[in-house]
Amino acid sequence: MNFHQLHIFYTVAEKGSFSAAAQALHMTQPAVTMQIQSLEDYFGTKLLHRSTKKIELSEAGRTLLPHAKRSVELVRQTDEAMSAFTQMLQGRLQLGASLTIGEYVLPRMLGPFARQYPDISIVMKVMNTTQIMDDILKHQLNFGLIEAPIHHPDMIVEPVMQDELKLIVPAGHALADRGEVELEEVMAYPFVLREKGSGTRQVMEDQLQKKNIDPQDMNVVMELGSTGAVKSAVEAGVGITMLSPSSVQHELALGLVHIVEIRGLAFKRQFYAIHLKSSLLPLSAVAFLNYLRQQEHTGAEEMMDKGSK
């Protein structure tokens, strides 16, 4: 018996068929069948009952399944723990990232990671969550980074980073020189926001509702389909907005916008990594996710300090 056989058994049980498991593992169906037979020979009992339509676990198979699952998880955790000590990682890392993460959060983190692991080549696609999931299922991406949790039977979803939306106002605005303001005061001003359904908009509205404030009471003068468009409108004095400090770092440096704190209110959100249950992440991906978890967003904190001055 070896881990490879347990991994194959676990994947067959999860997928419900030899063909689906073979596709997920990038193996031929006969090779999968042979490994399952070897495992059954080792234990001296049937693990799977095969039929033309599906497979079913035997009593022995049901007993083995949780142990196989733990072995797969243990290897993944071991890879994560040891990747911090592995400096000579190599390979091509392909990942997908949603708009805010891919355009504003990750770019400032890629440089230090590349210096630490110069032999890892990163290819990042910026697209929506549905597209990221599709490419992962097609084995075109190692993993994805998204702004809201998803539920899919073939996916592992785990938190990796946190972000926080802040009140962004244009230079010269009445609130620009205020270090902290009350929410009721903020609500009196016109807002420029992302469109309904966007992750940024949803985080803001959820927090307002927790404060028993109806988002419909906001004076929304403009709804725009991209963060870039929202920033341009705010710079032009159309209104104020809620955005991640990572998305306005250039504007903060130039003094075009300022960050203002809202007393007693935090618009925090979690970013998530998603990848296939049936495929172990390469060490390069494990190292990258560990790197992201270790970040304390010092850059974002510096930007908020600048914006509040």
Rosetta blueprint (number, residue, H / E / L):
1 M L
2 N L
3 F H
4 H H
5 Q H
6 L H
7 H H
8 I H
9 F H
10 Y H
11 T H
12 V H
13 A H
14 E H
15 K H
16 G L
17 S L
18 F H
19 S H
20 A H
21 A H
22 A H
23 Q H
24 A H
25 L H
26 H L
27 M L
28 T L
29 Q H
30 P H
31 A H
32 V H
33 T H
34 M H
35 Q H
36 I H
37 Q H
38 S H
39 L H
40 E H
41 D H
42 Y H
43 F H
44 G L
45 T L
46 K L
47 L L
48 L E
49 H E
50 R E
51 S L
52 T L
53 K L
54 K L
55 I E
56 E E
57 L E
58 S L
59 E H
60 A H
61 G H
62 R H
63 T H
64 L H
65 L H
66 P H
67 H H
68 A H
69 K H
70 R H
71 S H
72 V H
73 E H
74 L H
75 V H
76 R H
77 Q H
78 T H
79 D H
80 E H
81 A H
82 M H
83 S H
84 A L
85 F L
86 T L
87 Q L
88 M L
89 L L
90 Q L
91 G E
92 R E
93 L E
94 Q E
95 L E
96 G E
97 A E
98 S L
99 L H
100 T H
101 I H
102 G H
103 E H
104 Y H
105 V H
106 L L
107 P H
108 R H
109 M H
110 L H
111 G H
112 P H
113 F H
114 A H
115 R H
116 Q H
117 Y L
118 P L
119 D L
120 I E
121 S E
122 I E
123 V E
124 M E
125 K E
126 V E
127 M L
128 N L
129 T H
130 T H
131 Q H
132 I H
133 M H
134 D H
135 D H
136 I H
137 L H
138 K L
139 H L
140 Q L
141 L L
142 N L
143 F E
144 G E
145 L E
146 I E
147 E L
148 A L
149 P L
150 I L
151 H L
152 H L
153 P L
154 D L
155 M E
156 I E
157 V E
158 E E
159 P E
160 V E
161 M E
162 Q E
163 D E
164 E E
165 L E
166 K E
167 L E
168 I E
169 V E
170 P E
171 A L
172 G L
173 H L
174 A L
175 L L
176 A L
177 D L
178 R L
179 G L
180 E E
181 V E
182 E L
183 L H
184 E H
185 E H
186 V H
187 M L
188 A L
189 Y L
190 P E
191 F E
192 V E
193 L E
194 R E
195 E L
196 K L
197 G L
198 S L
199 G H
200 T H
201 R H
202 Q H
203 V H
204 M H
205 E H
206 D H
207 Q H
208 L H
209 Q H
210 K H
211 K L
212 N L
213 I L
214 D L
215 P H
216 Q H
217 D H
218 M L
219 N E
220 V E
221 V E
222 M E
223 E E
224 L E
225 G L
226 S L
227 T H
228 G H
229 A H
230 V H
231 K H
232 S H
233 A H
234 V H
235 E H
236 A L
237 G L
238 V L
239 G L
240 I E
241 T E
242 M E
243 L E
244 S L
245 P H
246 S H
247 S H
248 V H
249 Q H
250 H H
251 E H
252 L H
253 A H
254 L L
255 G L
256 L L
257 V E
258 H E
259 I E
260 V E
261 E E
262 I E
263 R L
264 G L
265 L L
266 A L
267 F E
268 K E
269 R E
270 Q E
271 F E
272 Y E
273 A E
274 I E
275 H E
276 L E
277 K L
278 S L
279 S L
280 L L
281 L L
282 P L
283 L H
284 S H
285 A H
286 V H
287 A H
288 F H
289 L H
290 N H
291 Y H
292 L H
293 R H
294 Q H
295 Q L
296 E L
297 H L
298 T H
299 G H
300 A H
301 E H
302 E H
303 M H
304 M H
305 D H
306 K H
307 G H
308 S H
309 K L
